[in-house]
Amino acid sequence: MYKAKMEKSEIEESVVIYSIADESGIIIRFISDYDSAEGFANLLNELQVERCHVAEIAEDIFVAVSQ
């Protein structure tokens, strides 16, 4: 099961980084907002996406949105 995580940047403490993780650990980190991360995690769970595809899907969704 995927979940959104929030953590402080190791380089700049004032920067918050959101990530998607599962039981094995963090899969991908990206800077966005927590609602986007949580919604993405929920979508991954709903669609039962395999772990090996998560990073590629995140890149497709979040890069396409930002362009």
C-alpha angles and dihedrals in degrees: 000000000000125000138180117246131194123207140163118252114257089219101043115023094200091061117089119207123200122207144177117236141171133191090291094055141261115349102181137000123208138161113243132102128302094244090058092048093048093046090049092050090050091050091050090052094046092051093040092230116190116245093243091064100047099089094048093048091047090051092050094048102040098038091047090050094050096050 
